[in-house]
Amino acid sequence: MELYHPQLMPYLESLVPERPAAMQAMEAYAQQTNFPIVGPVVGQFLYLLTRVSGARRVFEMGSGYGYSTAWFAMGVQANGGGEVYHVVWDAELSRKARDYLAQLGLDSLVRFHVSEAIEQLQRTEGPFDIIFNDIQKEDYPRSVPLIKAKLRPGGLAIFDNTLWHGAIFDPNDHSAQTEAIRTLNRMLSEDPDFECSLIPLRDGVLVARLKER
Ligand SMILES: C[S@@+](CC[C@H](N)C(=O)[O-])C[C@H]1O[C@@H](n2cnc3c(N)ncnc32)[C@H](O)[C@@H]1O
């Protein structure tokens, strides 16, 4: 389903500052291989959330070959340094990410783990300022309690693909992924511990701030 006016995303993309050559190469690789990266418009938004929140510790779940990681790492670097966890279960993608992030001069900020992301978050000591989730969608709802436990009060949980190409609006679509996204959006929006906005950028980005108690 086409979610936006056809000129909207190209227009927003034209406003994103030019990226370093290695990031442009990552964008070109995604186009050639049809790999689902967040893209420059959402990438710039993730960078901005990192800067606005002053985040120094970011945990990324389902990192691919490091494109979204690069945006977080640029934000953390500009905030004075810290660490960004890159977690993906595919060793070849992890190797590719190391290579790209080294080309960008950001690899010293990144902790690389080849692992299932929920298990890795469980094993990793918190708290985190930001936890970004881009794993297989059917696992989004079950990741929420752990994310909540690992975020600092005032920290941000961010979920990509929360409009799921508009499939969530189709009353006949009961696939596991579509149902999981519907559950996640409702569950976070109704959770009194979070304050949320679903931002209709690209495929939808849900931003949830954990309240101080
Ligand atoms: C949508 S892509 C990530 C793109 C990345 N966030 C970006 O924008 O550059 C998701 C990646 O995470 C991997 N993945 C999915 N579920 C995972 C899980 N539970 N644990 C670890 N990796 C996972 C997928 O195989 C894929 O490589």
The ligand as an SDF file (V2000), in Angstrom:
LIG
                    3D

 27 29  0  0  0  0  0  0  0  0999 V2000
   15.5620   -4.7960    8.9260 C   0  0  0  0  0  0  0  0  0  0  0  0
   17.2040   -5.4260    8.9650 S   0  0  0  0  0  0  0  0  0  0  0  0
   18.0970   -4.2180    9.8570 C   0  0  0  0  0  0  0  0  0  0  0  0
   18.4830   -2.9920    9.2040 C   0  0  0  0  0  0  0  0  0  0  0  0
   19.2490   -2.0390   10.0740 C   0  0  0  0  0  0  0  0  0  0  0  0
   18.5060   -1.6680   11.2750 N   0  0  0  0  0  0  0  0  0  0  0  0
   19.5220   -0.8080    9.2410 C   0  0  0  0  0  0  0  0  0  0  0  0
   18.6190    0.0070    9.0760 O   0  0  0  0  0  0  0  0  0  0  0  0
   20.6290   -0.6810    8.7420 O   0  0  0  0  0  0  0  0  0  0  0  0
   17.1110   -6.6140   10.2780 C   0  0  0  0  0  0  0  0  0  0  0  0
   18.3510   -7.4700   10.4100 C   0  0  0  0  0  0  0  0  0  0  0  0
   18.3320   -8.1170   11.6710 O   0  0  0  0  0  0  0  0  0  0  0  0
   18.3690   -9.5230   11.5200 C   0  0  0  0  0  0  0  0  0  0  0  0
   17.4990  -10.0680   12.5780 N   0  0  0  0  0  0  0  0  0  0  0  0
   16.1550  -10.2220   12.5610 C   0  0  0  0  0  0  0  0  0  0  0  0
   15.7050  -10.6980   13.7360 N   0  0  0  0  0  0  0  0  0  0  0  0
   16.8050  -10.8440   14.5190 C   0  0  0  0  0  0  0  0  0  0  0  0
   16.9900  -11.2730   15.8460 C   0  0  0  0  0  0  0  0  0  0  0  0
   15.9560  -11.6800   16.5930 N   0  0  0  0  0  0  0  0  0  0  0  0
   18.2420  -11.2850   16.3590 N   0  0  0  0  0  0  0  0  0  0  0  0
   19.2970  -10.8820   15.6020 C   0  0  0  0  0  0  0  0  0  0  0  0
   19.1950  -10.4620   14.3240 N   0  0  0  0  0  0  0  0  0  0  0  0
   17.9480  -10.4330   13.7960 C   0  0  0  0  0  0  0  0  0  0  0  0
   17.8710   -9.7900   10.1180 C   0  0  0  0  0  0  0  0  0  0  0  0
   18.3810  -11.0170    9.6400 O   0  0  0  0  0  0  0  0  0  0  0  0
   18.4300   -8.5680    9.3720 C   0  0  0  0  0  0  0  0  0  0  0  0
   19.7600   -8.7540    9.0110 O   0  0  0  0  0  0  0  0  0  0  0  0
  1  2  1  0
  2  3  1  0
  2 10  1  0
  3  4  1  0
  4  5  1  0
  5  6  1  0
  5  7  1  0
  7  8  2  0
  7  9  1  0
 10 11  1  0
 11 12  1  0
 11 26  1  0
 12 13  1  0
 13 14  1  0
 13 24  1  0
 14 15  1  0
 14 23  1  0
 15 16  2  0
 16 17  1  0
 17 18  1  0
 17 23  2  0
 18 19  1  0
 18 20  2  0
 20 21  1  0
 21 22  2  0
 22 23  1  0
 24 25  1  0
 24 26  1  0
 26 27  1  0
M  CHG  2   2   1   9  -1
M  END
$$$$
